[in-house]
Every structure is written in structure tokens, then in C-alpha cells.
């Protein structure tokens, strides 16, 4: 259950090696979170992330979870909810893919779509049902500004995030009045492992800055969070650009 100040005490991170997910977990541990599950494919990276979080004073467990194994999501995630109430679920997994390569390799493109969208739909529904059954909790879904309007340079990734964003908004409406809060987070270009070697876009941000925006959004019970906030008016303009002008934007 949340503490007297409304801060989550138990957190499930889907995408347990996600830089944003771990940054959120660290901030919440600093605000009294004491139980954290890191869900991801078994790896030395996942174990190292769990060990690092444990040193901050929280009880941390790893959960073997694969976004593509949708037939196992109910079993795997159900075991987490069976251990006790989960105050916050952070859906933080996803892959960027390689647009230039994936256009010529449809199975690779499908893998991006299945990870970012199909896997998220499955895990999101399972976790929403778990939160609803306990009568409280928040589901935070990491979307992307790339889903606002898919660009030529990354339309495979962007289209998968567009689907995820629409799904999360609809899920939020479905959960309204149940005690479950769904929050969609739309980061811009985040400097980190996923974007290493790429030239940063305007208004680039960091995992720590996104985590701060997530924490603030949770306190405000926001339904949508932009990170940084200045992206909201920028993307409103981009959405309405005529296509001939949109095609001329830098890739």
C-alpha cells in the first residue's frame, strides 16, 4: 500500500534493465518505496541492476519476463501480484530497432512491433487486471513522442509507439473509476544506451529527467506526461504540418 504521503511502497518494473525504469525506481526508493521487482529476460545486466538497487535499502527481486512470450504473461506476472499489493507498475520495455535494416527484413520489423506493441498490450492488460483486483495502484506506460507522428527515419518504431500510446489511453479510460490510475509518458530523445551514437534531437533529455517527470506526474495523478514539458506545444505543431512540409524535416 502507499504510505501516508501517497508514495508507492511496492514497484514492478517491466523492462528491468531500462535506464528510465531504474531511474524511476531509484527516485521512488528515495521516497520510501521498499519492495521492487525487476522483470526482464534473465541476464547478468538484470542481476547487476537488482544488486545496485538493493544497496539503496530496498528489497529487490528479479522476475524472468519476456515481452514476446505473451502466453506466459498471466502466469509470470500473476505470481508477482500473488506476493502482495503492487502500488506501481512501470511498463518500460521496448526496442528501437534499425530502420534502415528492418525495412528490408520484415521479420525484424515485426519483432519491433511485437515487442513494443503486442507484448505491451498483453502485459498491460494483465497488470491492469491485477491492479483492479486489489482496488488501487498506478500503471505508468512509457510511450514516445515518436508515436505522435511517424517520421520517415523511424516509422517502424514510431508506429509501434503510436499503437501503444492509443492502447494506454484507452486502457486509462477503461480503468477510470476502478481505483487504477493509468499514466502515459511521452519522452523525447533520451540520451542513453538505446540512442548511443545518434545525434541528439532538439530538447533531448536524460533518464533521470524523465524519472523526475514521472514522479511529479504520479503526485499530480496526471494522465499524460511530456518529458520535457516543452515538447507538448512542439508536437502539437508537428501533428498539423502539411505532409509536404513534414517530409522536409530533418531525419
N, C-alpha and C positions, 0 to 999 in steps of 0.2 A: 504493500500500500504506500501511497505518497505520504511524506512526512507532514508535520504541522504547517510547513511553509509551502506545501504544494509541489515539492521537488520529487521526482521519481526516485524510488529506492531500489528498484529492480529493472534492469535494462537488457533487452535482447537485441543484439546487432546481427542482422543478416548481411553477410559480407564482412566477416570478422577480421580481415586484413585491410579493409578500406581505410584510407588515411582520414577521410572525413568522419567515418563511423568511429574510429578510435579517438579522434579529437573530440567528438561529442561525448563519448564515454568518459574521457578524462575530465571534461568540464562538469559532467553530472556527478562523478565521484567526488569532485571538489565541493559539490553542493549536497553531499550526504548519500548519494547512491552507494549501496553496499553489496549488491548482487548483480553480476554481469555475466551474460552468456555471449560468447563469440561463436557465431555459426558460419562455417565455411568448409571448403574442401580441406581434408587433413594435410598439413604441411608443416615444415619447420617454421615458416613465417607465421602461421596461425599460433603455434605454441609459443613463439617468441613474443607475439603481441599479448597473449594471455599472461605470460610471465611478467612483462613490463607493467601491465595494468595491476597485477597482483601486488606489485611493490608499492602501489599508491594506497593500499589498505583495503581494497575491495576483495570480495570472494569472487573469483573468476573461473568459469568453466568453458571448455570448448565443446562444440556440437558439430558432428560430421554432417554437413549440409551441402548439397549441390543444387544450384538453381535449375539445372537441366533434368534432374531426377524428380520430376513433378509427381510421379506415382508414389514417392516416399515422403512427400512434404507433410501430409497429415500425421504420419507415424512419428517422424523425426521431431517436428515442432510440437506435436501433441505431448511428447514426453517432457518438453520444457514447461509447458503450461501445467502439467500434472505435478510439477515440483512446487508450485505455489503461484501466487499472483504475479503477473508481469505488468509493471506500470508503463513501460515504454518499449515499443518495437520500432527499431530503425531499419528500414529497408534500404540498404546501402550498396548492394552488389550491382555490378554492371560491367560491360566491356565496351571499349571504344571501337575495336576492330581496325582494319586497314582498308579504307575506302578504295584506294587505287587497286589493291589486290582483290578485295571482295567483290567488286563489280564483275570481275572475270571468273569468280569462284562462287557460284550460287550457294553451295553447301556452307561455305564460310559465312556468307551474308546471313543465311538462315540461322546459323549459330548465334550471331549477334542478336538477331531478332528474338530468338527463343530465350536467350539469357536475360535480355533487358526487358522484354515484354511478357512472353508466355510464363517464364519462371516467376516473374514478379506478380503476375495475376494469381498464379497458384498459391504462392507463399502469402501474398496479401490477403487473399480470401481466408486461408487457414488461420492466420493470425488475427484477422478481424473477428472471426467466429470465436476464437479463444478469448479475446478481449471482451466481446459482447457477453459471453457466458459468465465471466467474472463480474461484469457490470461496470467496468471502468477501464481506463487506460488510453494511451495515445499511440497512434500508428503514424510514423513520420516516413514519408516516401521521398527519396532523393530523385527528382526529375532533372531537367536541364533546360537552359534557355535554348539549346539546340532543337528542342521539341516544339518551340513556338513557331518556327518556320524553317523547314529543312533546306539547307544550302547545298549547292552542287558539290561542295567539297566533302560533305559528311552526311548525305541524305539517308544512308542506311542506318547509321547510328541515330540521326535526328528523328527519323520516322519511328524508330523503336521507342524513343523517349516521348514522342508525341502520343503514341498509344498508351504508354504508361501514365502520362500526365492525365489524359482523359479518363482512364480507368480509375486513378486515385481520386479525381474529383467526384466521379460518380459514386465511388465507394464511400466517400465522405458524406454525400447526401443520403446514401442508404443507412449509414450509421447514425445520422442525426437523431437525437432524442433517446439513444440507447445508452449513453454514458461514455461512448467511444469517440475520441477526438482524432480526426484524420487531418494531417497537415502535409501539404505538398511544398517541397523546397526546390527552387529553381536556381541553382548556381550558374554563374557564367564560367568562363575559362578558369580552371583551378590549377595552379602550379603544383605539380606533384608527379608521382611515378607515371600515371596514365598519360600525362602530357609532356613528359621529359623529351627534350629535343625539339619541341614545337615552339614556334614564335608565339609569345603570349598575345592574346587578343586585348583590345581596349577593355578597361575595367576588370582586368584579371584579378583573381582573389587567391586565397590560401585555404587549406583545410581548416586551420584554426579560426579564420574569419567566418567561414561557413558555419562552423560549430557554434560560434558566438551568436550568429543569426538564428540558428536552430533553437538555442537555449532561450533567447528572447521571444521567439515565436511561441514556444511552449508556455512561457509565463503569460503571454497575452492571449493564449488559446487561438492563435491565428489559424486560418485555413490555407493561406498561401504565403510563402516567404520567398523573396528575391534576395540573392546574395551575389553582389551588393545590391542594396535597395535602388540605386540609380539605374539599374537595368530595367526596372518596370516601365518608365516612360520611353526609354530607348527601344525596347522591344515592341511597345505599342505602336511606335512609328514604323518599325521594320515590318510588322504584320501587315500594314496598309500600303507599303510601297508597291507600285505597279510592277509586274513581273519583269518588263524590260529593264527597269532601273535596278531591281533586286539582283538580276543576273550580273550586273556590273560591279556589285560589291566585292571587295577583296575576298579571296578564298581563304 
